[in-house]
């Protein structure tokens, strides 16, 4: 098996699984309980929060544990919207956001909020001047995906943060889910107020995430209850999963430079070999792009057919984001880039992890070429 769908989810590190099992079996107490088992769980929770805050270079009080990237995005956007609705109801985002952002914004539109969706150019990037021109007196939030989950374009979030320093009443949120371990960012230096992270994108476990909330920012909670997580997100914490997430983040950051270099080497080799196939059009940009995502099309080819042909050979790739792939909709990102349906309906995503290596490339490329030829013979 060659797994090339790491933007959908990654294989957990073995040490992460060991940590989860150890904590789940031996420290299963509720961290809010007063007895010894509860105290032990609370200590582990606190230690994990401190470890994560040190890795992210933020304060422990700024780390809120959630169930994953989708909840973090919802909490950030709705939390700001509901907390600040008396000051303004205008939010700015982009046309290439993950569904957990775009669908959240659609919900807010139904509640009377005004959403501006910034366009992107043919390479998948927003324009800072477009953002500046859309800012008005009632703008309360700017939400931008850091690394696009479909094509890997890295948005100029540092430039956005620099611009928003001139608008102190506007909060700045980034969806950093695809960036962790691949495209580092200094949250403080970039003037970011809120940042969403998901454990299973960096070899942690599903069902765990983080929302960084800069000290001093108030959010309206989406989940009310026992006042856990600094009263921002109630619910008994998944201590075993959180400890495992801290382990995964540490392991990822310990090998950050080596892994990024490896990802770039493998990705560049795939791109070089895909480029020489005449039927292939690559959509991922050349510059300002993540080291782990390659998006391409074979015009007029049905993407799901191609995916299943590769699957039969033990190779796992994807079409659009995992959240949208089963709907068989055209790529929203490619549509926003101005591409027509012969490309948006045939987009394939290869997404890498450090578990992938150069030795896989020739085998994968050979099977891709065979699949293209088979599909073309049927289409004739």
Secondary structure, DSSP 8 states (H G I E B T S, - for coil): -EE-BTTT-----HHHHHHHHHHHHH--S-TT-SSHHHHHHHHHHHHHHHHHHHHHTS-GGGEEEESSHHHHHHHHHHHHHHHSTTT--EEEEETT--HHHHHHHHHHHHTT-EEEEE---TTS---HHHHHHH--TTEEEEEEESB-TTT-BB--HHHHHHHHTT-TTSEEEEE-TTTTTTS---TTTTT-SEEEEEGGGTTS-TT-EEEEE-TT-----SS-SS-TTTTTS-S---HHHHHHHHHHHHHHHHTHHHHHHHHHHHHHHHHHHHHT-TTEEE-S-SSSB-TTEEEEEETT--HHHHHHHHHTTTEE-BSS-HHHHTTT---HHHHHTT--HHHHTSEEEEE--TT--GGGHHHHHHHHHHHHHHHHHHH-
